[in-house]
């Protein structure tokens, strides 16, 4: 599940792997502004459901801990 979160964060601009209320998930924060959280339900090591929370009131109630210290993934794809 953590690998899926890391893979998705590289493709979704502004998404970062995080613990959301103690469970693996993603937060979406384009330009550093928290806009949403993706909460994953895990069964036998597989993601079985994804809940997207975008309501600002509900987001403020979440306990969010980013899982890396790097810059936000909101710069878009690299142009090498």
Legacy VTK file of the C-alpha trace (Angstrom):
# vtk DataFile Version 3.0
C-alpha trace
ASCII
DATASET POLYDATA
POINTS 80 float
0.000 0.000 0.000
2.826 2.399 0.814
4.355 1.701 -2.616
1.052 2.580 -4.299
0.882 5.838 -2.355
4.440 6.732 -3.411
3.750 5.832 -7.054
0.561 7.884 -7.168
2.218 10.868 -5.544
4.681 11.071 -8.447
1.850 11.312 -10.957
-0.670 13.528 -9.163
0.656 17.066 -8.940
0.571 18.257 -5.361
-0.069 14.769 -3.934
2.156 13.518 -1.140
2.163 10.220 0.764
0.904 10.729 4.299
-0.590 9.096 7.315
-4.211 10.209 7.454
-5.678 9.521 10.896
-2.893 6.964 11.348
-3.509 5.061 8.091
-1.577 5.201 4.816
-2.977 7.664 2.297
-2.249 10.723 0.209
-2.856 14.393 0.717
-3.405 16.702 -2.221
-1.884 20.138 -1.663
-1.241 22.018 -4.920
0.929 25.085 -4.313
1.175 23.984 -0.662
-2.544 24.476 0.062
-4.276 21.370 1.435
-7.268 20.613 -0.799
-7.987 16.944 -0.164
-7.017 13.655 1.407
-7.206 10.147 0.003
-7.749 7.457 2.634
-6.997 3.856 1.667
-8.754 0.796 3.083
-6.254 -2.067 3.139
-7.283 -5.749 3.223
-4.637 -8.482 3.149
-2.031 -6.001 1.910
-4.140 -4.677 -0.974
-6.014 -1.415 -1.388
-9.691 -2.367 -1.419
-11.239 1.104 -1.244
-10.219 4.731 -1.582
-12.127 7.541 0.100
-11.521 11.118 -1.067
-12.157 13.837 1.501
-12.406 17.372 0.117
-14.736 19.093 2.592
-12.630 21.837 4.258
-14.289 21.288 7.658
-13.607 17.546 7.566
-10.022 18.095 6.345
-9.334 20.338 9.358
-10.432 17.475 11.637
-7.949 14.972 10.135
-4.650 14.075 11.782
-2.173 14.292 8.872
1.510 13.393 8.960
3.552 13.688 5.746
5.740 10.649 5.070
8.714 12.431 3.478
10.599 15.675 3.875
11.065 16.468 0.181
9.482 19.329 -1.730
5.792 19.071 -2.665
5.070 17.162 -5.853
3.256 20.071 -7.470
5.793 21.129 -10.074
4.378 18.806 -12.735
6.306 16.336 -14.831
10.006 16.903 -15.375
10.962 18.229 -18.800
14.285 16.491 -19.475
LINES 1 81
80 0 1 2 3 4 5 6 7 8 9 10 11 12 13 14 15 16 17 18 19 20 21 22 23 24 25 26 27 28 29 30 31 32 33 34 35 36 37 38 39 40 41 42 43 44 45 46 47 48 49 50 51 52 53 54 55 56 57 58 59 60 61 62 63 64 65 66 67 68 69 70 71 72 73 74 75 76 77 78 79
